[in-house]
């Protein structure tokens, strides 16, 4: 599957799931636009990973998605360097507490990054996709856009919102383009547990309870909710994104695709 000649923007992509998506798209020859908030060493490492994977080109941009004006300026700069064929909204933040203990400013921040920024990038980039008859929007939602968990009210609210936003945009774009051009599709991927640096301390804590057996620790950590007791990797999420970008996926739109080891099948 080749995506040569395509250019992809992935928000929140200097590490984790975003970088997994970026490297997977890069392996298909896509030009990659990385984005996030990170130090120079992290950015350089991400750029190297993407180029080593086969990216036609890599660009990096820093911006705070809580600021709508900054997002508008970001997209203007990116479009000044060429069209964007693929938009992967992946940036996200989290704060866990019961509803009565969540500071109002935390609610605002999580809504801004996890939901409003997705709306902003879509409203700014969908028009030029529509003009060409090919475009892909892939929103990283979550299993928590399909089921809830305690102490995650802002996060769960945003992820349910992302799926609703995805469905509306999919309907508005469904009749554009053709099977040959690939059409303009909008989908959401809903990961359960994904093995990233962010949750490594939780894995290690469980592994320590099993004499250092990492896989036993992961199974223990996942036992409550994810029946497979296996985590996904960022590159596996990336592989799904790659398929959704193919012309073969022209009729997959408005979907919320769970990658959750059976979590939401229960």
N, C-alpha and C positions, 0 to 999 in steps of 0.2 A: 504494500500500500504506500503510494508516494504522495506526499503533500508538498512537493517542490513547487516553488512559486507562491506559496501561501505564507502569510505573516500572522503570527499569533501573539496576542498580549495576554499574559497570565499575571493577575494581581496576587500579591503575597507569595512571590515565587523564588525568593532567595534561599528557601529551605523547605523541608517538609513535603506535604502533598503538592504544593504549587511547583516545587522544583521537580518532583516526580513527573508531573504533567508536562512541564517544560522539556525535560530530557526525552520523554517519550515522543513528543511532537518533533523535537530536534532530530531524532533518529530517522524520521521520515523526510528529512530535508527542509523542514519549515524554518523560516527566519523567526527568531524568538525575541520578544520584548519582555524582559524581566522587570519586576516592579516590587517595591516594598520599602521597609525602613530597616536598614542594616548597616554594619560597619564595613569598611573597605575590604577587610580580609574575607568576610562572608560573601560579599558581592563578587570578589575576584574568584573565589572558590566555585560559586554558582555559575559564573560565566564560563569557567574552564570546563565544568561538567557538561554544560550545554553544547559547547563547541566540540568537546571530545565525543559527544553523542552523535554529532553530525549536522548541527545547525548550519544553515546557509549563512547566517549572520546572527549576532547577538547585540542587543542594546539593553541598557539598564537605566531605570528612572527611580528616583526617590520621591515619594509624596505621601502625605497624611490623608487618608481617605475620609477622615472625619470632617474635613474642610471641603465643602462643595466647590468653592472657587478654585482651590488647589487641584481638585479633580478635573474641572473644566480646562484649566491650564495644562494639566498633564496630557489629556486627550488631544488637545490642540497641538502640542509639541510632537506627540506620537504621529498624528495624521500628517503633520508637515513633512515627515520623512517617508510617507507612503501609506497606502490603505491598510486596514486591518481586516483580515478575512476571518480570524478566529479570536473570540473573546472568551477567556476562562476566568470567571470571577471566583477567586479562591480565598482572598484575604478574610481573616476572621479573628475575633478576640473573644475571651470568655471570662466570666466572673461567677463563682458559685457561692450562693447564700440563699437563705429563705427569703421569700418576697418582702417581708417586713424589714429585713436586714440588708437589702440591696440599696446602696446609695443612688439617689435619683440621677446623679451625673454618670454613674456606671451604666444605668439603663440607656441614657442618651448616647453614650459612646458606643455601646454594643449595637444599638439600632443603626447608628450612623455607619459603622464599618461593615457590619454583617448583612445589612439590608439596603439602606439608602444608597450606599456606594454601588451596589449591584444595579439599582435603578439608574443611577447617574451614568455609569459606563454604557449601559444598554441604550439609554435615550440618545447618547452622543455617538455611538458607533453603529447602531442598527441602520440608520438611514443610508449610509454608504454601502452596507452589505446588501440592502434591498435593491439599490441601483444596479448592482452587478449580478444579481440572481444567485449568488452564493454567499452564505455566511453561516457561521456556527457560533452559538453562544452556549457555553457549558458552565453551569453554575454549581459550585461545590456547596451542596446543602448539607444534610447530615441525616443519620438515622433519627436524630431528634427533630427532624422536620416531618416525621411520620409517627413517632411515639414520643411521649414526654418522660422526663426524669425529674425528680425533686431537686430543688435548689439550683435550677437552671432557667428560671423564668425568662430573662431577656434573651438568652441564647436560643431556647426552644421557640420563643415567639418569632425571632428573626428567621429561623430555619423553616418554620411553617410558612412565613411570609415569602421566603425565597421560592418555595415550591409554587405558591399561588402566583407570584410574579412571573415565574417561568411559564406557567400554563397560559396566562394572558398573552404574553409576548409570542408564544408559539402559535396561538390562534390568529394573532394579527399578522403573522408572517407565513402562515401555512400555504397559501396559494401562490407564493412568489417563486419565480424560477421554474426549472424543469428537473426531471430525473437526470438529464444529461449535465446540467449545470450544478446540480446538487441541492438546489433550493436553499432556503434560509430556515434553519431549525434552531430551536431553543430547548435545551434539556437540563435536568438537574441530576447530579450523582449524589447518592446519600450513603456515605461511608459509615460503618460502625467503627470498631476499633482499628486504627491504622498505626503501624509501627513507625513512630517518629521520635526525634530527640526529646520532644516535649513530654512524652510519657515514659521515657526511659527510667526515671527514678521510681515510678510505680512498678514497672516490670522488675527492676532490681530488688525492690523491697519484698516482692512476692517470691522471687528466685531465692533470696536469702532464707526464706522459710522452708525451702525445698533443697537445702544443702547446695545451693548455687546452680541448680538445674533451671536454666533459663526457660526452656519450653514448658516445664512443669509450672513455673511461675506465671507464664503467660496464660496457661490453661486455668490456673487458679484465679487470676485477675479477671478473666472473661467468663468464668463459670456462671455468674449470676444472670447475664443477659445474652451472651453471644454463643448459641449452641455449638457452633463448630469448634469453639475454644482455640481458634487460630486467628491471628491478626492478618489484615491485608497489608501490603506494602505500598508506598507512594507510587512505585512504578506500575503496580497492578491497576491503580486508579488511573494512571496515565494511559495504560493500554485501552481502557474503556473510552477515554477521551479521544484517542486516535481513531478508534472505529467510528465514533459519532461524527468525526470530521470527514469521513469518507463519503463519496457520492452514493455508496450502497446504503447509507443510513438516511437517505433523503426523506423517508417516510417515518422516521423515528423523531417525533417532536412532541413537546409537552409532557415528556416522560419524567418520572422521578424514580431513578434506578437504584434500588438498595444493593449495597455491597456490605452485608452485615452478618454473614454466617448464620442466617436464619433468625436473627433477632426479631424482625418484624413479622415473621411467619407464625410466631407463637400466639 
